[in-house]
Amino acid sequence: MCSYFDDLGIDDNYKYAIDKGWLTDQEFEIIKDWHEALDKYDSPKNDDYDHAAILNDPTWLDILQIGLTMKSKLTPTLNETERKILTEEINYLNFV
């Protein structure tokens, strides 16, 4: 979560990225619900280090489902290079 919000510099709701042409309005519309759900998420008991509680949290599981839906909608809008990064190089199975 910190990497997503802090390192990407998207605290302005992607305005900078859209203004620079790094993200289209269409792409933002696709990711908006997921982004907002992540932004509003609070871990159970506000314990960001209780990984088991987070991974079993129904709210977190809903956010994951929104993310999967977003990913499938976003994929066809991307060019070949971006699509490869999203579908092949960013693979959560590589991290388990």
NUDREN-335177 format. One record per residue: residue in three letters; x, y, z of N, C-alpha, C in turn. Coordinates in Angstrom, 1 decimal. Example, Ala and Ser with C-alpha at 12.3 -4.5 7.8 and 13.67 -1.06 7.14 Angstrom:
BEGIN
+---------+--------+--------+--------+--------+--------+--------+--------+--------+--------+
: residuo :    n_u :    n_v :    n_w :   ca_u :   ca_v :   ca_w :    c_u :    c_v :    c_w :
+---------+--------+--------+--------+--------+--------+--------+--------+--------+--------+
:     ALA :   13.2 :   -5.7 :    7.8 :   12.3 :   -4.5 :    7.8 :   13.2 :   -3.3 :    7.8 :
:     SER :   12.8 :   -2.2 :    7.1 :   13.7 :   -1.1 :    7.1 :   12.9 :    0.0 :    7.9 :
+---------+--------+--------+--------+--------+--------+--------+--------+--------+--------+
END
This chain:
BEGIN
+---------+--------+--------+--------+--------+--------+--------+--------+--------+--------+
: residuo :    n_u :    n_v :    n_w :   ca_u :   ca_v :   ca_w :    c_u :    c_v :    c_w :
+---------+--------+--------+--------+--------+--------+--------+--------+--------+--------+
:     MET :    0.8 :   -1.2 :    0.0 :    0.0 :    0.0 :    0.0 :    0.9 :    1.3 :    0.0 :
:     CYS :    1.9 :    1.3 :    0.8 :    2.8 :    2.4 :    0.9 :    3.4 :    2.7 :   -0.5 :
:     SER :    3.9 :    1.6 :   -1.1 :    4.5 :    1.8 :   -2.4 :    3.6 :    2.3 :   -3.4 :
:     TYR :    2.3 :    1.9 :   -3.4 :    1.3 :    2.3 :   -4.4 :    1.1 :    3.8 :   -4.2 :
:     PHE :    0.7 :    4.2 :   -2.9 :    0.3 :    5.6 :   -2.7 :    1.5 :    6.5 :   -2.6 :
:     ASP :    2.5 :    6.1 :   -1.9 :    3.7 :    7.1 :   -1.7 :    4.7 :    7.1 :   -2.8 :
:     ASP :    5.1 :    6.0 :   -3.3 :    6.1 :    5.9 :   -4.3 :    5.7 :    6.3 :   -5.7 :
:     LEU :    4.4 :    6.1 :   -6.0 :    3.9 :    6.5 :   -7.3 :    3.5 :    7.9 :   -7.4 :
:     GLY :    3.4 :    8.6 :   -6.3 :    3.1 :   10.1 :   -6.4 :    1.7 :   10.3 :   -7.0 :
:     ILE :    0.7 :    9.5 :   -6.5 :   -0.6 :    9.6 :   -7.0 :   -1.6 :   10.2 :   -5.9 :
:     ASP :   -1.0 :   10.9 :   -5.0 :   -1.9 :   11.4 :   -3.9 :   -2.9 :   12.5 :   -4.4 :
:     ASP :   -2.7 :   12.9 :   -5.7 :   -3.6 :   13.9 :   -6.3 :   -4.7 :   13.2 :   -7.1 :
:     ASN :   -4.9 :   11.9 :   -6.8 :   -5.9 :   11.1 :   -7.5 :   -5.6 :   11.0 :   -9.0 :
:     TYR :   -4.3 :   10.8 :   -9.3 :   -3.7 :   10.6 :  -10.6 :   -3.8 :   11.8 :  -11.5 :
:     LYS :   -4.1 :   13.0 :  -11.0 :   -4.2 :   14.2 :  -11.8 :   -2.9 :   14.5 :  -12.5 :
:     TYR :   -1.8 :   14.4 :  -11.9 :   -0.5 :   14.7 :  -12.5 :   -0.2 :   13.7 :  -13.6 :
:     ALA :   -0.5 :   12.4 :  -13.4 :   -0.2 :   11.4 :  -14.4 :   -1.1 :   11.6 :  -15.6 :
:     ILE :   -2.4 :   12.0 :  -15.4 :   -3.3 :   12.3 :  -16.5 :   -2.9 :   13.5 :  -17.3 :
:     ASP :   -2.5 :   14.6 :  -16.5 :   -2.0 :   15.8 :  -17.2 :   -0.8 :   15.6 :  -18.0 :
:     LYS :    0.1 :   14.7 :  -17.6 :    1.3 :   14.4 :  -18.3 :    1.1 :   13.4 :  -19.5 :
:     GLY :   -0.1 :   12.8 :  -19.6 :   -0.4 :   11.9 :  -20.6 :    0.1 :   10.5 :  -20.3 :
:     TRP :    0.5 :   10.2 :  -19.1 :    1.0 :    8.9 :  -18.7 :   -0.2 :    7.9 :  -18.4 :
:     LEU :   -1.4 :    8.5 :  -18.2 :   -2.6 :    7.7 :  -18.0 :   -3.7 :    8.4 :  -18.7 :
:     THR :   -4.5 :    7.7 :  -19.4 :   -5.6 :    8.3 :  -20.1 :   -6.8 :    8.4 :  -19.2 :
:     ASP :   -7.8 :    9.2 :  -19.6 :   -9.0 :    9.3 :  -18.8 :   -9.7 :    8.0 :  -18.8 :
:     GLN :   -9.7 :    7.3 :  -19.9 :  -10.3 :    5.9 :  -20.0 :   -9.7 :    5.0 :  -19.0 :
:     GLU :   -8.3 :    5.0 :  -18.9 :   -7.6 :    4.1 :  -18.0 :   -8.0 :    4.5 :  -16.6 :
:     PHE :   -8.0 :    5.8 :  -16.3 :   -8.4 :    6.2 :  -14.9 :   -9.8 :    5.7 :  -14.5 :
:     GLU :  -10.7 :    5.9 :  -15.5 :  -12.1 :    5.4 :  -15.2 :  -12.1 :    3.9 :  -14.8 :
:     ILE :  -11.3 :    3.2 :  -15.5 :  -11.2 :    1.7 :  -15.2 :  -10.6 :    1.4 :  -13.8 :
:     ILE :   -9.6 :    2.2 :  -13.4 :   -9.0 :    1.9 :  -12.1 :   -9.5 :    2.7 :  -11.0 :
:     LYS :  -10.4 :    3.6 :  -11.2 :  -10.9 :    4.5 :  -10.2 :  -11.5 :    3.8 :   -9.0 :
:     ASP :  -12.4 :    2.9 :   -9.2 :  -13.1 :    2.2 :   -8.1 :  -12.1 :    1.5 :   -7.2 :
:     TRP :  -11.1 :    0.8 :   -7.9 :  -10.1 :    0.0 :   -7.1 :   -9.2 :    1.0 :   -6.3 :
:     HIS :   -8.8 :    2.1 :   -7.0 :   -8.0 :    3.1 :   -6.3 :   -8.7 :    3.7 :   -5.1 :
:     GLU :  -10.0 :    4.0 :   -5.2 :  -10.7 :    4.6 :   -4.1 :  -10.9 :    3.6 :   -3.0 :
:     ALA :  -11.2 :    2.3 :   -3.4 :  -11.3 :    1.3 :   -2.3 :  -10.0 :    1.1 :   -1.5 :
:     LEU :   -8.9 :    1.1 :   -2.2 :   -7.6 :    1.0 :   -1.6 :   -7.4 :    2.2 :   -0.6 :
:     ASP :   -7.7 :    3.3 :   -1.1 :   -7.5 :    4.6 :   -0.3 :   -8.3 :    4.6 :    1.0 :
:     LYS :   -9.5 :    4.0 :    0.9 :  -10.4 :    4.0 :    2.1 :  -10.1 :    2.8 :    3.0 :
:     TYR :   -9.3 :    1.8 :    2.6 :   -9.2 :    0.6 :    3.4 :   -8.4 :    0.9 :    4.7 :
:     ASP :   -8.9 :    0.3 :    5.7 :   -8.2 :    0.3 :    7.0 :   -8.1 :   -1.2 :    7.4 :
:     SER :   -7.0 :   -1.6 :    7.8 :   -6.8 :   -3.0 :    8.2 :   -7.5 :   -3.3 :    9.5 :
:     PRO :   -7.9 :   -4.5 :    9.7 :   -8.6 :   -4.9 :   11.0 :   -7.8 :   -4.4 :   12.2 :
:     LYS :   -8.5 :   -3.8 :   13.1 :   -8.0 :   -3.2 :   14.3 :   -6.8 :   -2.2 :   14.0 :
:     ASN :   -6.8 :   -1.7 :   12.8 :   -5.8 :   -0.7 :   12.4 :   -4.4 :   -1.3 :   12.6 :
:     ASP :   -4.2 :   -2.6 :   12.4 :   -2.9 :   -3.2 :   12.6 :   -2.4 :   -3.7 :   11.2 :
:     ASP :   -1.7 :   -2.8 :   10.6 :   -1.2 :   -3.1 :    9.2 :   -0.2 :   -4.2 :    9.2 :
:     TYR :    0.3 :   -4.7 :   10.4 :    1.2 :   -5.8 :   10.4 :    0.6 :   -7.1 :   10.7 :
:     ASP :   -0.7 :   -7.1 :   10.9 :   -1.4 :   -8.4 :   11.2 :   -1.8 :   -9.0 :    9.8 :
:     HIS :   -0.9 :   -9.6 :    9.1 :   -1.1 :  -10.0 :    7.8 :   -2.2 :  -11.1 :    7.7 :
:     ALA :   -2.3 :  -12.0 :    8.6 :   -3.3 :  -13.0 :    8.6 :   -4.7 :  -12.3 :    8.7 :
:     ALA :   -4.9 :  -11.3 :    9.5 :   -6.2 :  -10.7 :    9.6 :   -6.5 :   -9.9 :    8.3 :
:     ILE :   -5.5 :   -9.3 :    7.7 :   -5.8 :   -8.6 :    6.5 :   -6.2 :   -9.6 :    5.4 :
:     LEU :   -5.4 :  -10.7 :    5.2 :   -5.6 :  -11.6 :    4.2 :   -7.0 :  -12.4 :    4.3 :
:     ASN :   -7.5 :  -12.3 :    5.5 :   -8.8 :  -13.0 :    5.8 :   -9.9 :  -12.0 :    5.9 :
:     ASP :   -9.6 :  -10.7 :    5.8 :  -10.6 :   -9.6 :    5.9 :  -11.5 :   -9.6 :    4.7 :
:     PRO :  -12.8 :   -9.7 :    4.9 :  -13.8 :   -9.7 :    3.7 :  -13.7 :   -8.4 :    2.9 :
:     THR :  -13.4 :   -7.3 :    3.6 :  -13.2 :   -6.0 :    2.8 :  -12.0 :   -6.1 :    1.9 :
:     TRP :  -10.9 :   -6.6 :    2.5 :   -9.7 :   -6.8 :    1.7 :  -10.0 :   -7.7 :    0.5 :
:     LEU :  -10.7 :   -8.8 :    0.7 :  -11.0 :   -9.8 :   -0.3 :  -11.8 :   -9.1 :   -1.4 :
:     ASP :  -12.7 :   -8.2 :   -1.0 :  -13.5 :   -7.5 :   -2.0 :  -12.6 :   -6.6 :   -2.8 :
:     ILE :  -11.7 :   -5.9 :   -2.2 :  -10.8 :   -5.1 :   -2.9 :   -9.9 :   -5.9 :   -3.9 :
:     LEU :   -9.5 :   -7.0 :   -3.5 :   -8.8 :   -7.9 :   -4.5 :   -9.6 :   -8.3 :   -5.7 :
:     GLN :  -10.9 :   -8.5 :   -5.4 :  -11.8 :   -8.9 :   -6.5 :  -12.0 :   -7.7 :   -7.5 :
:     ILE :  -12.1 :   -6.5 :   -6.9 :  -12.2 :   -5.3 :   -7.7 :  -11.0 :   -5.1 :   -8.5 :
:     GLY :   -9.8 :   -5.4 :   -7.9 :   -8.5 :   -5.3 :   -8.6 :   -8.4 :   -6.3 :   -9.8 :
:     LEU :   -8.9 :   -7.5 :   -9.6 :   -8.9 :   -8.5 :  -10.7 :   -9.8 :   -8.1 :  -11.9 :
:     THR :  -11.0 :   -7.5 :  -11.5 :  -11.9 :   -7.0 :  -12.5 :  -11.3 :   -5.9 :  -13.3 :
:     MET :  -10.7 :   -4.9 :  -12.5 :  -10.0 :   -3.8 :  -13.1 :   -8.9 :   -4.2 :  -14.1 :
:     LYS :   -8.1 :   -5.2 :  -13.6 :   -7.0 :   -5.7 :  -14.5 :   -7.5 :   -6.2 :  -15.8 :
:     SER :   -8.6 :   -7.0 :  -15.7 :   -9.2 :   -7.6 :  -17.0 :   -9.8 :   -6.5 :  -17.9 :
:     LYS :  -10.3 :   -5.4 :  -17.3 :  -10.8 :   -4.4 :  -18.1 :   -9.7 :   -3.5 :  -18.7 :
:     LEU :   -8.7 :   -3.3 :  -17.9 :   -7.6 :   -2.4 :  -18.3 :   -6.7 :   -3.1 :  -19.4 :
:     THR :   -6.5 :   -4.4 :  -19.3 :   -5.6 :   -5.0 :  -20.3 :   -5.8 :   -4.7 :  -21.7 :
:     PRO :   -7.0 :   -4.8 :  -22.2 :   -7.2 :   -4.6 :  -23.7 :   -7.0 :   -3.1 :  -24.1 :
:     THR :   -6.9 :   -2.2 :  -23.2 :   -6.7 :   -0.8 :  -23.5 :   -5.3 :   -0.4 :  -23.7 :
:     LEU :   -4.4 :   -1.3 :  -23.3 :   -3.0 :   -1.0 :  -23.2 :   -2.3 :   -1.4 :  -24.5 :
:     ASN :   -1.1 :   -0.8 :  -24.8 :   -0.3 :   -1.3 :  -25.9 :    0.4 :   -2.6 :  -25.5 :
:     GLU :    1.1 :   -3.2 :  -26.5 :    1.6 :   -4.5 :  -26.2 :    2.6 :   -4.6 :  -25.1 :
:     THR :    3.5 :   -3.6 :  -25.0 :    4.5 :   -3.5 :  -23.9 :    3.8 :   -3.4 :  -22.5 :
:     GLU :    2.9 :   -2.5 :  -22.4 :    2.2 :   -2.2 :  -21.2 :    1.4 :   -3.5 :  -20.8 :
:     ARG :    0.7 :   -4.1 :  -21.8 :   -0.1 :   -5.3 :  -21.5 :    0.8 :   -6.4 :  -21.0 :
:     LYS :    2.0 :   -6.6 :  -21.5 :    2.9 :   -7.6 :  -21.1 :    3.3 :   -7.4 :  -19.6 :
:     ILE :    3.6 :   -6.1 :  -19.3 :    4.0 :   -5.8 :  -17.9 :    2.9 :   -6.2 :  -17.0 :
:     LEU :    1.7 :   -5.8 :  -17.3 :    0.5 :   -6.0 :  -16.5 :    0.2 :   -7.5 :  -16.3 :
:     THR :    0.2 :   -8.2 :  -17.4 :   -0.2 :   -9.6 :  -17.4 :    0.8 :  -10.6 :  -17.1 :
:     GLU :    2.1 :  -10.3 :  -17.4 :    3.2 :  -11.3 :  -17.3 :    4.2 :  -10.9 :  -16.2 :
:     GLU :    4.6 :   -9.6 :  -16.2 :    5.7 :   -9.2 :  -15.3 :    5.2 :   -8.9 :  -13.9 :
:     ILE :    3.9 :   -8.4 :  -13.8 :    3.3 :   -8.2 :  -12.5 :    2.4 :   -9.4 :  -12.2 :
:     ASN :    3.0 :  -10.4 :  -11.7 :    2.3 :  -11.6 :  -11.4 :    2.5 :  -11.9 :   -9.9 :
:     TYR :    1.4 :  -11.8 :   -9.2 :    1.5 :  -12.0 :   -7.7 :    2.0 :  -13.4 :   -7.3 :
:     LEU :    1.8 :  -14.4 :   -8.2 :    2.3 :  -15.7 :   -7.9 :    3.8 :  -15.8 :   -7.8 :
:     ASN :    4.5 :  -14.8 :   -8.3 :    6.0 :  -14.7 :   -8.2 :    6.4 :  -14.3 :   -6.8 :
:     PHE :    5.5 :  -13.9 :   -6.0 :    5.8 :  -13.4 :   -4.7 :    5.3 :  -14.3 :   -3.5 :
:     VAL :    4.8 :  -15.4 :   -3.9 :    4.3 :  -16.3 :   -2.8 :    5.2 :  -17.5 :   -2.7 :
+---------+--------+--------+--------+--------+--------+--------+--------+--------+--------+
END
